[in-house]
Amino acid sequence: MAIYGECIGVRERTPVTISALDGLECELQPQTSTAAIEGRMDLWIGAIGPLSVTAKNNGSGRYCATFSEPLDARIIAHFAHA
């Protein structure tokens, strides 16, 4: 399941597609190939946020975002039914 969201870093806002969402992390794919998604930033998952994450490059244009605090199970359940 793909979810639309946005990463907000120090210098830019980047639209992303979010997948593999669980309580500890998710996968991000920026909608532009020139986006710089690395380090600490805020993540919006749909209208939910900002959530503090640390993002790192997984290669091939995908990134892993680790949540600073585990997500509430209700958030995960909400997007699992979307």
All heavy atoms as a GROMACS GRO file, in nm:
protein
  610
    1MET      N    1   0.084  -0.118   0.000
    1MET     CA    2   0.000   0.000   0.000
    1MET      C    3   0.089   0.124   0.000
    1MET      O    4   0.182   0.134   0.079
    1MET     CB    5  -0.088  -0.002   0.125
    1MET     CG    6  -0.150   0.130   0.153
    1MET     SD    7  -0.233   0.144   0.311
    1MET     CE    8  -0.112   0.092   0.426
    2ALA      N    9   0.062   0.218  -0.087
    2ALA     CA   10   0.136   0.343  -0.093
    2ALA      C   11   0.054   0.454  -0.030
    2ALA      O   12  -0.067   0.463  -0.048
    2ALA     CB   13   0.169   0.378  -0.237
    3ILE      N   14   0.122   0.537   0.047
    3ILE     CA   15   0.060   0.649   0.116
    3ILE      C   16   0.136   0.774   0.076
    3ILE      O   17   0.260   0.772   0.068
    3ILE     CB   18   0.071   0.630   0.269
    3ILE    CG1   19   0.014   0.496   0.311
    3ILE    CG2   20   0.003   0.744   0.343
    3ILE    CD1   21   0.061   0.449   0.446
    4TYR      N   22   0.066   0.883   0.052
    4TYR     CA   23   0.133   1.007   0.017
    4TYR      C   24   0.164   1.086   0.142
    4TYR      O   25   0.086   1.089   0.236
    4TYR     CB   26   0.049   1.088  -0.082
    4TYR     CG   27   0.035   1.015  -0.213
    4TYR    CD1   28  -0.080   0.945  -0.244
    4TYR    CD2   29   0.141   1.014  -0.303
    4TYR    CE1   30  -0.090   0.874  -0.363
    4TYR    CE2   31   0.131   0.943  -0.422
    4TYR     CZ   32   0.016   0.875  -0.451
    4TYR     OH   33   0.006   0.804  -0.568
    5GLY      N   34   0.282   1.149   0.141
    5GLY     CA   35   0.324   1.228   0.255
    5GLY      C   36   0.424   1.333   0.213
    5GLY      O   37   0.443   1.360   0.094
    6GLU      N   38   0.489   1.392   0.314
    6GLU     CA   39   0.585   1.498   0.287
    6GLU      C   40   0.694   1.496   0.394
    6GLU      O   41   0.665   1.482   0.512
    6GLU     CB   42   0.514   1.633   0.287
    6GLU     CG   43   0.601   1.748   0.250
    6GLU     CD   44   0.524   1.878   0.240
    6GLU    OE1   45   0.442   1.907   0.329
    6GLU    OE2   46   0.546   1.950   0.142
    7CYS      N   47   0.819   1.509   0.351
    7CYS     CA   48   0.933   1.524   0.441
    7CYS      C   49   0.968   1.671   0.447
    7CYS      O   50   0.975   1.738   0.344
    7CYS     CB   51   1.054   1.448   0.389
    7CYS     SG   52   1.038   1.270   0.404
    8ILE      N   53   0.991   1.720   0.567
    8ILE     CA   54   1.028   1.860   0.585
    8ILE      C   55   1.164   1.863   0.652
    8ILE      O   56   1.178   1.826   0.769
    8ILE     CB   57   0.924   1.936   0.669
    8ILE    CG1   58   0.787   1.924   0.601
    8ILE    CG2   59   0.966   2.082   0.687
    8ILE    CD1   60   0.672   1.978   0.681
    9GLY      N   61   1.263   1.903   0.574
    9GLY     CA   62   1.399   1.913   0.624
    9GLY      C   63   1.435   2.056   0.654
    9GLY      O   64   1.350   2.146   0.652
   10VAL      N   65   1.561   2.080   0.677
   10VAL     CA   66   1.609   2.213   0.710
   10VAL      C   67   1.593   2.308   0.591
   10VAL      O   68   1.556   2.423   0.608
   10VAL     CB   69   1.757   2.207   0.754
   10VAL    CG1   70   1.814   2.346   0.775
   10VAL    CG2   71   1.772   2.123   0.878
   11ARG      N   72   1.618   2.257   0.471
   11ARG     CA   73   1.618   2.344   0.354
   11ARG      C   74   1.501   2.327   0.259
   11ARG      O   75   1.476   2.413   0.176
   11ARG     CB   76   1.747   2.325   0.276
   11ARG     CG   77   1.868   2.380   0.350
   11ARG     CD   78   1.995   2.355   0.275
   11ARG     NE   79   2.039   2.220   0.312
   11ARG     CZ   80   2.101   2.138   0.232
   11ARG    NH1   81   2.128   2.171   0.110
   11ARG    NH2   82   2.137   2.019   0.274
   12GLU      N   83   1.430   2.214   0.266
   12GLU     CA   84   1.325   2.192   0.166
   12GLU      C   85   1.216   2.100   0.216
   12GLU      O   86   1.232   2.028   0.312
   12GLU     CB   87   1.386   2.136   0.037
   12GLU     CG   88   1.446   1.998   0.051
   12GLU     CD   89   1.507   1.949  -0.079
   12GLU    OE1   90   1.452   1.975  -0.187
   12GLU    OE2   91   1.612   1.885  -0.072
   13ARG      N   92   1.104   2.107   0.143
   13ARG     CA   93   0.991   2.017   0.164
   13ARG      C   94   0.987   1.924   0.044
   13ARG      O   95   0.994   1.969  -0.069
   13ARG     CB   96   0.861   2.095   0.172
   13ARG     CG   97   0.858   2.196   0.285
   13ARG     CD   98   0.738   2.290   0.271
   13ARG     NE   99   0.617   2.229   0.319
   13ARG     CZ  100   0.565   2.251   0.439
   13ARG    NH1  101   0.625   2.334   0.521
   13ARG    NH2  102   0.454   2.193   0.476
   14THR      N  103   0.974   1.794   0.070
   14THR     CA  104   0.979   1.698  -0.039
   14THR      C  105   0.859   1.605  -0.034
   14THR      O  106   0.840   1.533   0.065
   14THR     CB  107   1.108   1.613  -0.028
   14THR    OG1  108   1.221   1.699  -0.025
   14THR    CG2  109   1.118   1.515  -0.142
   15PRO      N  110   0.775   1.605  -0.137
   15PRO     CA  111   0.666   1.508  -0.143
   15PRO      C  112   0.723   1.367  -0.158
   15PRO      O  113   0.819   1.346  -0.233
   15PRO     CB  114   0.587   1.547  -0.269
   15PRO     CG  115   0.635   1.683  -0.305
   15PRO     CD  116   0.774   1.696  -0.251
   16VAL      N  117   0.665   1.272  -0.085
   16VAL     CA  118   0.713   1.134  -0.088
   16VAL      C  119   0.596   1.036  -0.094
   16VAL      O  120   0.484   1.069  -0.057
   16VAL     CB  121   0.798   1.100   0.038
   16VAL    CG1  122   0.927   1.180   0.039
   16VAL    CG2  123   0.720   1.120   0.166
   17THR      N  124   0.626   0.917  -0.142
   17THR     CA  125   0.535   0.804  -0.131
   17THR      C  126   0.588   0.716  -0.019
   17THR      O  127   0.706   0.684  -0.016
   17THR     CB  128   0.530   0.725  -0.263
   17THR    OG1  129   0.490   0.814  -0.368
   17THR    CG2  130   0.432   0.609  -0.254
   18ILE      N  131   0.500   0.681   0.074
   18ILE     CA  132   0.537   0.604   0.192
   18ILE      C  133   0.485   0.462   0.176
   18ILE      O  134   0.370   0.441   0.138
   18ILE     CB  135   0.476   0.668   0.318
   18ILE    CG1  136   0.527   0.812   0.332
   18ILE    CG2  137   0.508   0.586   0.443
   18ILE    CD1  138   0.448   0.896   0.430
   19SER      N  139   0.571   0.365   0.207
   19SER     CA  140   0.530   0.225   0.201
   19SER      C  141   0.596   0.151   0.318
   19SER      O  142   0.679   0.206   0.389
   19SER     CB  143   0.568   0.162   0.067
   19SER     OG  144   0.707   0.170   0.047
   20ALA      N  145   0.560   0.024   0.334
   20ALA     CA  146   0.615  -0.062   0.440
   20ALA      C  147   0.608   0.005   0.577
   20ALA      O  148   0.700  -0.003   0.656
   20ALA     CB  149   0.758  -0.102   0.406
   21LEU      N  150   0.496   0.069   0.604
   21LEU     CA  151   0.476   0.141   0.730
   21LEU      C  152   0.454   0.043   0.845
   21LEU      O  153   0.369  -0.046   0.837
   21LEU     CB  154   0.354   0.234   0.718
   21LEU     CG  155   0.316   0.314   0.842
   21LEU    CD1  156   0.424   0.416   0.875
   21LEU    CD2  157   0.183   0.384   0.816
   22ASP      N  158   0.536   0.056   0.949
   22ASP     CA  159   0.512  -0.018   1.072
   22ASP      C  160   0.539   0.077   1.189
   22ASP      O  161   0.561   0.196   1.169
   22ASP     CB  162   0.594  -0.148   1.080
   22ASP     CG  163   0.744  -0.128   1.092
   22ASP    OD1  164   0.789  -0.028   1.155
   22ASP    OD2  165   0.819  -0.212   1.041
   23GLY      N  166   0.539   0.028   1.308
   23GLY     CA  167   0.551   0.114   1.425
   23GLY      C  168   0.687   0.177   1.444
   23GLY      O  169   0.700   0.275   1.517
   24LEU      N  170   0.790   0.125   1.379
   24LEU     CA  171   0.926   0.174   1.401
   24LEU      C  172   0.986   0.246   1.282
   24LEU      O  173   1.073   0.331   1.298
   24LEU     CB  174   1.018   0.058   1.443
   24LEU     CG  175   0.975  -0.018   1.568
   24LEU    CD1  176   1.067  -0.136   1.592
   24LEU    CD2  177   0.972   0.075   1.688
   25GLU      N  178   0.943   0.211   1.161
   25GLU     CA  179   1.002   0.271   1.042
   25GLU      C  180   0.909   0.258   0.922
   25GLU      O  181   0.806   0.192   0.928
   25GLU     CB  182   1.138   0.208   1.010
   25GLU     CG  183   1.130   0.062   0.976
   25GLU     CD  184   1.267  -0.003   0.958
   25GLU    OE1  185   1.368   0.057   1.002
   25GLU    OE2  186   1.272  -0.111   0.899
   26CYS      N  187   0.951   0.321   0.814
   26CYS     CA  188   0.879   0.309   0.687
   26CYS      C  189   0.978   0.333   0.574
   26CYS      O  190   1.091   0.376   0.597
   26CYS     CB  191   0.762   0.407   0.681
   26CYS     SG  192   0.810   0.580   0.684
   27GLU      N  193   0.934   0.307   0.454
   27GLU     CA  194   1.016   0.332   0.336
   27GLU      C  195   0.961   0.454   0.265
   27GLU      O  196   0.839   0.472   0.255
   27GLU     CB  197   1.012   0.210   0.243
   27GLU     CG  198   1.109   0.220   0.129
   27GLU     CD  199   1.116   0.092   0.050
   27GLU    OE1  200   1.190   0.001   0.092
   27GLU    OE2  201   1.046   0.083  -0.053
   28LEU      N  202   1.051   0.540   0.218
   28LEU     CA  203   1.013   0.663   0.148
   28LEU      C  204   1.069   0.661   0.007
   28LEU      O  205   1.182   0.617  -0.014
   28LEU     CB  206   1.070   0.785   0.220
   28LEU     CG  207   1.039   0.802   0.368
   28LEU    CD1  208   1.118   0.919   0.424
   28LEU    CD2  209   0.891   0.819   0.390
   29GLN      N  210   0.991   0.710  -0.086
   29GLN     CA  211   1.040   0.731  -0.222
   29GLN      C  212   1.001   0.873  -0.262
   29GLN      O  213   0.882   0.904  -0.274
   29GLN     CB  214   0.981   0.630  -0.319
   29GLN     CG  215   1.039   0.648  -0.458
   29GLN     CD  216   1.002   0.534  -0.550
   29GLN    OE1  217   0.919   0.450  -0.519
   29GLN    NE2  218   1.064   0.531  -0.665
   30PRO      N  219   1.100   0.960  -0.279
   30PRO     CA  220   1.068   1.098  -0.318
   30PRO      C  221   1.007   1.102  -0.458
   30PRO      O  222   1.038   1.018  -0.542
   30PRO     CB  223   1.203   1.170  -0.314
   30PRO     CG  224   1.306   1.064  -0.311
   30PRO     CD  225   1.242   0.938  -0.264
   31GLN      N  226   0.921   1.200  -0.480
   31GLN     CA  227   0.856   1.213  -0.610
   31GLN      C  228   0.945   1.281  -0.712
   31GLN      O  229   0.913   1.283  -0.830
   31GLN     CB  230   0.722   1.285  -0.594
   31GLN     CG  231   0.625   1.201  -0.513
   31GLN     CD  232   0.491   1.267  -0.493
   31GLN    OE1  233   0.463   1.374  -0.546
   31GLN    NE2  234   0.406   1.204  -0.414
   32THR      N  235   1.060   1.336  -0.667
   32THR     CA  236   1.158   1.393  -0.760
   32THR      C  237   1.293   1.328  -0.734
   32THR      O  238   1.326   1.295  -0.620
   32THR     CB  239   1.172   1.546  -0.742
   32THR    OG1  240   1.219   1.572  -0.611
   32THR    CG2  241   1.040   1.617  -0.765
   33SER      N  242   1.370   1.310  -0.837
   33SER     CA  243   1.498   1.241  -0.823
   33SER      C  244   1.606   1.330  -0.763
   33SER      O  245   1.712   1.281  -0.725
   33SER     CB  246   1.544   1.188  -0.959
   33SER     OG  247   1.562   1.296  -1.047
   34THR      N  248   1.582   1.460  -0.753
   34THR     CA  249   1.683   1.552  -0.700
   34THR      C  250   1.666   1.578  -0.550
   34THR      O  251   1.740   1.656  -0.493
   34THR     CB  252   1.678   1.686  -0.775
   34THR    OG1  253   1.548   1.743  -0.758
   34THR    CG2  254   1.710   1.668  -0.922
   35ALA      N  255   1.570   1.513  -0.487
   35ALA     CA  256   1.544   1.536  -0.345
   35ALA      C  257   1.657   1.483  -0.258
   35ALA      O  258   1.717   1.381  -0.288
   35ALA     CB  259   1.412   1.470  -0.307
   36ALA      N  260   1.683   1.555  -0.151
   36ALA     CA  261   1.784   1.513  -0.054
   36ALA      C  262   1.713   1.477   0.077
   36ALA      O  263   1.674   1.564   0.152
   36ALA     CB  264   1.884   1.625  -0.030
   37ILE      N  265   1.691   1.348   0.099
   37ILE     CA  266   1.623   1.303   0.219
   37ILE      C  267   1.723   1.222   0.301
   37ILE      O  268   1.741   1.104   0.278
   37ILE     CB  269   1.501   1.215   0.184
   37ILE    CG1  270   1.404   1.292   0.098
   37ILE    CG2  271   1.433   1.166   0.311
   37ILE    CD1  272   1.287   1.209   0.051
   38GLU      N  273   1.789   1.290   0.393
   38GLU     CA  274   1.885   1.222   0.480
   38GLU      C  275   1.891   1.297   0.612
   38GLU      O  276   1.876   1.418   0.617
   38GLU     CB  277   2.025   1.221   0.416
   38GLU     CG  278   2.029   1.145   0.287
   38GLU     CD  279   2.118   1.025   0.289
   38GLU    OE1  280   2.144   0.969   0.397
   38GLU    OE2  281   2.164   0.987   0.181
   39GLY      N  282   1.911   1.223   0.720
   39GLY     CA  283   1.925   1.284   0.851
   39GLY      C  284   1.791   1.306   0.920
   39GLY      O  285   1.689   1.249   0.883
   40ARG      N  286   1.792   1.393   1.020
   40ARG     CA  287   1.672   1.420   1.099
   40ARG      C  288   1.580   1.515   1.024
   40ARG      O  289   1.626   1.612   0.965
   40ARG     CB  290   1.709   1.479   1.233
   40ARG     CG  291   1.786   1.378   1.318
   40ARG     CD  292   1.802   1.424   1.460
   40ARG     NE  293   1.676   1.463   1.521
   40ARG     CZ  294   1.600   1.384   1.595
   40ARG    NH1  295   1.634   1.259   1.616
   40ARG    NH2  296   1.488   1.428   1.648
   41MET      N  297   1.451   1.484   1.027
   41MET     CA  298   1.350   1.568   0.962
   41MET      C  299   1.213   1.535   1.017
   41MET      O  300   1.198   1.441   1.095
   41MET     CB  301   1.355   1.552   0.811
   41MET     CG  302   1.333   1.412   0.761
   41MET     SD  303   1.355   1.397   0.582
   41MET     CE  304   1.512   1.470   0.559
   42ASP      N  305   1.116   1.613   0.975
   42ASP     CA  306   0.976   1.587   1.011
   42ASP      C  307   0.909   1.518   0.894
   42ASP      O  308   0.933   1.553   0.778
   42ASP     CB  309   0.903   1.717   1.042
   42ASP     CG  310   0.948   1.780   1.173
   42ASP    OD1  311   0.991   1.705   1.263
   42ASP    OD2  312   0.940   1.903   1.185
   43LEU      N  313   0.822   1.423   0.924
   43LEU     CA  314   0.748   1.349   0.823
   43LEU      C  315   0.600   1.365   0.849
   43LEU      O  316   0.554   1.351   0.963
   43LEU     CB  317   0.786   1.201   0.827
   43LEU     CG  318   0.707   1.107   0.736
   43LEU    CD1  319   0.734   1.140   0.588
   43LEU    CD2  320   0.741   0.962   0.766
   44TRP      N  321   0.527   1.398   0.745
   44TRP     CA  322   0.381   1.397   0.749
   44TRP      C  323   0.336   1.273   0.674
   44TRP      O  324   0.380   1.247   0.562
   44TRP     CB  325   0.323   1.522   0.682
   44TRP     CG  326   0.336   1.643   0.768
   44TRP    CD1  327   0.445   1.723   0.784
   44TRP    CD2  328   0.235   1.695   0.853
   44TRP    NE1  329   0.419   1.822   0.874
   44TRP    CE2  330   0.290   1.808   0.917
   44TRP    CE3  331   0.105   1.659   0.882
   44TRP    CZ2  332   0.218   1.884   1.009
   44TRP    CZ3  333   0.033   1.736   0.972
   44TRP    CH2  334   0.089   1.846   1.034
   45ILE      N  335   0.250   1.196   0.737
   45ILE     CA  336   0.190   1.078   0.673
   45ILE      C  337   0.045   1.115   0.649
   45ILE      O  338  -0.035   1.118   0.742
   45ILE     CB  339   0.200   0.954   0.763
   45ILE    CG1  340   0.346   0.926   0.800
   45ILE    CG2  341   0.138   0.833   0.693
   45ILE    CD1  342   0.362   0.814   0.900
   46GLY      N  343   0.015   1.146   0.524
   46GLY     CA  344  -0.118   1.201   0.497
   46GLY      C  345  -0.132   1.330   0.577
   46GLY      O  346  -0.048   1.418   0.569
   47ALA      N  347  -0.237   1.340   0.658
   47ALA     CA  348  -0.259   1.458   0.742
   47ALA      C  349  -0.206   1.441   0.883
   47ALA      O  350  -0.229   1.525   0.968
   47ALA     CB  351  -0.408   1.489   0.746
   48ILE      N  352  -0.134   1.333   0.910
   48ILE     CA  353  -0.082   1.305   1.044
   48ILE      C  354   0.064   1.350   1.052
   48ILE      O  355   0.148   1.306   0.974
   48ILE     CB  356  -0.094   1.156   1.078
   48ILE    CG1  357  -0.241   1.116   1.079
   48ILE    CG2  358  -0.028   1.126   1.212
   48ILE    CD1  359  -0.265   0.969   1.095
   49GLY      N  360   0.092   1.435   1.147
   49GLY     CA  361   0.229   1.481   1.167
   49GLY      C  362   0.231   1.615   1.236
   49GLY      O  363   0.127   1.667   1.275
   50PRO      N  364   0.346   1.671   1.249
   50PRO     CA  365   0.474   1.618   1.205
   50PRO      C  366   0.527   1.511   1.299
   50PRO      O  367   0.509   1.519   1.420
   50PRO     CB  368   0.566   1.740   1.206
   50PRO     CG  369   0.509   1.829   1.311
   50PRO     CD  370   0.361   1.804   1.310
   51LEU      N  371   0.590   1.410   1.241
   51LEU     CA  372   0.652   1.301   1.315
   51LEU      C  373   0.803   1.311   1.294
   51LEU      O  374   0.850   1.322   1.181
   51LEU     CB  375   0.602   1.166   1.264
   51LEU     CG  376   0.450   1.147   1.268
   51LEU    CD1  377   0.410   1.027   1.184
   51LEU    CD2  378   0.403   1.131   1.411
   52SER      N  379   0.878   1.306   1.402
   52SER     CA  380   1.023   1.316   1.393
   52SER      C  381   1.082   1.183   1.345
   52SER      O  382   1.051   1.078   1.402
   52SER     CB  383   1.080   1.354   1.530
   52SER     OG  384   1.219   1.363   1.523
   53VAL      N  385   1.164   1.190   1.239
   53VAL     CA  386   1.227   1.070   1.184
   53VAL      C  387   1.375   1.097   1.152
   53VAL      O  388   1.416   1.212   1.141
   53VAL     CB  389   1.157   1.020   1.054
   53VAL    CG1  390   1.013   0.985   1.079
   53VAL    CG2  391   1.169   1.122   0.942
   54THR      N  392   1.448   0.989   1.137
   54THR     CA  393   1.583   0.995   1.083
   54THR      C  394   1.582   0.912   0.956
   54THR      O  395   1.545   0.794   0.959
   54THR     CB  396   1.687   0.939   1.183
   54THR    OG1  397   1.680   1.016   1.303
   54THR    CG2  398   1.827   0.947   1.125
   55ALA      N  399   1.619   0.974   0.845
   55ALA     CA  400   1.613   0.906   0.715
   55ALA      C  401   1.753   0.875   0.665
   55ALA      O  402   1.848   0.951   0.688
   55ALA     CB  403   1.541   0.994   0.614
   56LYS      N  404   1.765   0.761   0.598
   56LYS     CA  405   1.892   0.724   0.535
   56LYS      C  406   1.863   0.660   0.400
   56LYS      O  407   1.760   0.597   0.379
   56LYS     CB  408   1.975   0.633   0.623
   56LYS     CG  409   1.912   0.499   0.649
   56LYS     CD  410   2.000   0.414   0.739
   56LYS     CE  411   1.931   0.280   0.762
   56LYS     NZ  412   2.006   0.194   0.849
   57ASN      N  413   1.957   0.675   0.309
   57ASN     CA  414   1.944   0.625   0.174
   57ASN      C  415   1.961   0.473   0.172
   57ASN      O  416   2.058   0.421   0.226
   57ASN     CB  417   2.049   0.692   0.084
   57ASN     CG  418   2.026   0.667  -0.062
   57ASN    OD1  419   1.973   0.565  -0.101
   57ASN    ND2  420   2.068   0.761  -0.143
   58ASN      N  421   1.865   0.404   0.110
   58ASN     CA  422   1.874   0.258   0.093
   58ASN      C  423   1.928   0.223  -0.045
   58ASN      O  424   1.946   0.107  -0.075
   58ASN     CB  425   1.736   0.194   0.107
   58ASN     CG  426   1.698   0.173   0.250
   58ASN    OD1  427   1.776   0.192   0.340
   58ASN    ND2  428   1.574   0.134   0.271
   59GLY      N  429   1.948   0.321  -0.128
   59GLY     CA  430   1.992   0.298  -0.266
   59GLY      C  431   1.874   0.296  -0.361
   59GLY      O  432   1.759   0.286  -0.320
   60SER      N  433   1.901   0.311  -0.487
   60SER     CA  434   1.802   0.311  -0.595
   60SER      C  435   1.685   0.406  -0.570
   60SER      O  436   1.570   0.375  -0.604
   60SER     CB  437   1.750   0.169  -0.623
   60SER     OG  438   1.672   0.120  -0.516
   61GLY      N  439   1.710   0.523  -0.510
   61GLY     CA  440   1.607   0.624  -0.494
   61GLY      C  441   1.510   0.600  -0.380
   61GLY      O  442   1.408   0.666  -0.370
   62ARG      N  443   1.539   0.505  -0.294
   62ARG     CA  444   1.453   0.476  -0.180
   62ARG      C  445   1.526   0.507  -0.050
   62ARG      O  446   1.648   0.497  -0.042
   62ARG     CB  447   1.407   0.331  -0.181
   62ARG     CG  448   1.318   0.301  -0.299
   62ARG     CD  449   1.262   0.160  -0.288
   62ARG     NE  450   1.175   0.132  -0.398
   62ARG     CZ  451   1.045   0.159  -0.402
   62ARG    NH1  452   0.989   0.217  -0.300
   62ARG    NH2  453   0.973   0.129  -0.507
   63TYR      N  454   1.448   0.540   0.050
   63TYR     CA  455   1.504   0.578   0.180
   63TYR      C  456   1.428   0.506   0.290
   63TYR      O  457   1.310   0.476   0.277
   63TYR     CB  458   1.491   0.729   0.201
   63TYR     CG  459   1.568   0.808   0.098
   63TYR    CD1  460   1.514   0.832  -0.028
   63TYR    CD2  461   1.694   0.857   0.126
   63TYR    CE1  462   1.585   0.903  -0.124
   63TYR    CE2  463   1.766   0.927   0.030
   63TYR     CZ  464   1.711   0.950  -0.093
   63TYR     OH  465   1.781   1.018  -0.188
   64CYS      N  466   1.497   0.482   0.401
   64CYS     CA  467   1.435   0.424   0.520
   64CYS      C  468   1.424   0.536   0.623
   64CYS      O  469   1.523   0.605   0.650
   64CYS     CB  470   1.520   0.310   0.574
   64CYS     SG  471   1.454   0.240   0.726
   65ALA      N  472   1.306   0.555   0.679
   65ALA     CA  473   1.285   0.655   0.783
   65ALA      C  474   1.253   0.582   0.913
   65ALA      O  475   1.158   0.503   0.919
   65ALA     CB  476   1.172   0.748   0.746
   66THR      N  477   1.332   0.607   1.016
   66THR     CA  478   1.312   0.548   1.147
   66THR      C  479   1.247   0.653   1.237
   66THR      O  480   1.299   0.764   1.250
   66THR     CB  481   1.446   0.502   1.208
   66THR    OG1  482   1.509   0.412   1.116
   66THR    CG2  483   1.425   0.433   1.341
   67PHE      N  484   1.135   0.617   1.299
   67PHE     CA  485   1.063   0.711   1.385
   67PHE      C  486   1.137   0.731   1.517
   67PHE      O  487   1.190   0.636   1.575
   67PHE     CB  488   0.921   0.660   1.413
   67PHE     CG  489   0.838   0.650   1.290
   67PHE    CD1  490   0.813   0.527   1.230
   67PHE    CD2  491   0.786   0.763   1.231
   67PHE    CE1  492   0.737   0.517   1.116
   67PHE    CE2  493   0.709   0.755   1.115
   67PHE     CZ  494   0.685   0.632   1.058
   68SER      N  495   1.140   0.855   1.566
   68SER     CA  496   1.203   0.885   1.694
   68SER      C  497   1.128   0.819   1.809
   68SER      O  498   1.189   0.780   1.908
   68SER     CB  499   1.209   1.036   1.716
   68SER     OG  500   1.291   1.095   1.619
   69GLU      N  501   0.997   0.808   1.795
   69GLU     CA  502   0.913   0.738   1.892
   69GLU      C  503   0.822   0.643   1.814
   69GLU      O  504   0.775   0.678   1.706
   69GLU     CB  505   0.827   0.837   1.970
   69GLU     CG  506   0.908   0.932   2.056
   69GLU     CD  507   0.820   1.025   2.137
   69GLU    OE1  508   0.701   0.992   2.160
   69GLU    OE2  509   0.870   1.130   2.178
   70PRO      N  510   0.796   0.525   1.866
   70PRO     CA  511   0.710   0.430   1.794
   70PRO      C  512   0.572   0.491   1.765
   70PRO      O  513   0.518   0.566   1.846
   70PRO     CB  514   0.697   0.312   1.891
   70PRO     CG  515   0.816   0.322   1.980
   70PRO     CD  516   0.846   0.469   1.993
   71LEU      N  517   0.520   0.457   1.648
   71LEU     CA  518   0.386   0.504   1.610
   71LEU      C  519   0.279   0.431   1.691
   71LEU      O  520   0.294   0.312   1.723
   71LEU     CB  521   0.359   0.478   1.463
   71LEU     CG  522   0.431   0.564   1.361
   71LEU    CD1  523   0.384   0.526   1.221
   71LEU    CD2  524   0.409   0.711   1.386
   72ASP      N  525   0.174   0.501   1.720
   72ASP     CA  526   0.058   0.442   1.786
   72ASP      C  527  -0.003   0.337   1.692
   72ASP      O  528  -0.013   0.359   1.571
   72ASP     CB  529  -0.044   0.552   1.818
   72ASP     CG  530  -0.157   0.504   1.903
   72ASP    OD1  531  -0.242   0.427   1.850
   72ASP    OD2  532  -0.163   0.541   2.021
   73ALA      N  533  -0.045   0.226   1.747
   73ALA     CA  534  -0.104   0.118   1.668
   73ALA      C  535  -0.227   0.164   1.590
   73ALA      O  536  -0.257   0.112   1.482
   73ALA     CB  537  -0.139   0.000   1.757
   74ARG      N  538  -0.298   0.265   1.640
   74ARG     CA  539  -0.417   0.316   1.570
   74ARG      C  540  -0.380   0.383   1.438
   74ARG      O  541  -0.455   0.377   1.341
   74ARG     CB  542  -0.495   0.412   1.659
   74ARG     CG  543  -0.557   0.341   1.780
   74ARG     CD  544  -0.619   0.439   1.874
   74ARG     NE  545  -0.509   0.513   1.938
   74ARG     CZ  546  -0.526   0.608   2.028
   74ARG    NH1  547  -0.646   0.643   2.067
   74ARG    NH2  548  -0.422   0.670   2.081
   75ILE      N  549  -0.263   0.447   1.433
   75ILE     CA  550  -0.218   0.510   1.308
   75ILE      C  551  -0.188   0.403   1.204
   75ILE      O  552  -0.230   0.413   1.089
   75ILE     CB  553  -0.093   0.599   1.333
   75ILE    CG1  554  -0.131   0.716   1.423
   75ILE    CG2  555  -0.033   0.646   1.201
   75ILE    CD1  556  -0.012   0.800   1.469
   76ILE      N  557  -0.118   0.300   1.246
   76ILE     CA  558  -0.086   0.191   1.153
   76ILE      C  559  -0.213   0.123   1.105
   76ILE      O  560  -0.229   0.097   0.986
   76ILE     CB  561   0.008   0.090   1.222
   76ILE    CG1  562   0.138   0.160   1.260
   76ILE    CG2  563   0.036  -0.030   1.132
   76ILE    CD1  564   0.223   0.085   1.357
   77ALA      N  565  -0.307   0.098   1.195
   77ALA     CA  566  -0.434   0.035   1.158
   77ALA      C  567  -0.512   0.122   1.060
   77ALA      O  568  -0.571   0.073   0.964
   77ALA     CB  569  -0.518   0.006   1.282
   78HIS      N  570  -0.510   0.253   1.082
   78HIS     CA  571  -0.581   0.345   0.993
   78HIS      C  572  -0.531   0.332   0.848
   78HIS      O  573  -0.608   0.320   0.755
   78HIS     CB  574  -0.565   0.490   1.041
   78HIS     CG  575  -0.612   0.591   0.944
   78HIS    ND1  576  -0.746   0.620   0.927
   78HIS    CD2  577  -0.545   0.669   0.855
   78HIS    CE1  578  -0.758   0.713   0.832
   78HIS    NE2  579  -0.638   0.744   0.788
   79PHE      N  580  -0.399   0.334   0.832
   79PHE     CA  581  -0.344   0.326   0.697
   79PHE      C  582  -0.347   0.185   0.639
   79PHE      O  583  -0.345   0.169   0.517
   79PHE     CB  584  -0.203   0.386   0.694
   79PHE     CG  585  -0.205   0.535   0.704
   79PHE    CD1  586  -0.166   0.599   0.821
   79PHE    CD2  587  -0.250   0.613   0.600
   79PHE    CE1  588  -0.169   0.737   0.833
   79PHE    CE2  589  -0.255   0.751   0.608
   79PHE     CZ  590  -0.214   0.814   0.725
   80ALA      N  591  -0.356   0.085   0.722
   80ALA     CA  592  -0.368  -0.053   0.673
   80ALA      C  593  -0.502  -0.075   0.605
   80ALA      O  594  -0.514  -0.158   0.515
   80ALA     CB  595  -0.350  -0.151   0.787
   81HIS      N  596  -0.603   0.003   0.645
   81HIS     CA  597  -0.738  -0.012   0.588
   81HIS      C  598  -0.763   0.086   0.476
   81HIS      O  599  -0.871   0.087   0.420
   81HIS     CB  600  -0.843   0.004   0.697
   81HIS     CG  601  -0.839  -0.106   0.798
   81HIS    ND1  602  -0.783  -0.092   0.921
   81HIS    CD2  603  -0.880  -0.235   0.789
   81HIS    CE1  604  -0.790  -0.207   0.986
   81HIS    NE2  605  -0.848  -0.296   0.909
   82ALA      N  606  -0.666   0.172   0.444
   82ALA     CA  607  -0.685   0.272   0.339
   82ALA      C  608  -0.683   0.210   0.202
   82ALA      O  609  -0.634   0.107   0.176
   82ALA     CB  610  -0.577   0.378   0.350
   0.00000   0.00000   0.00000
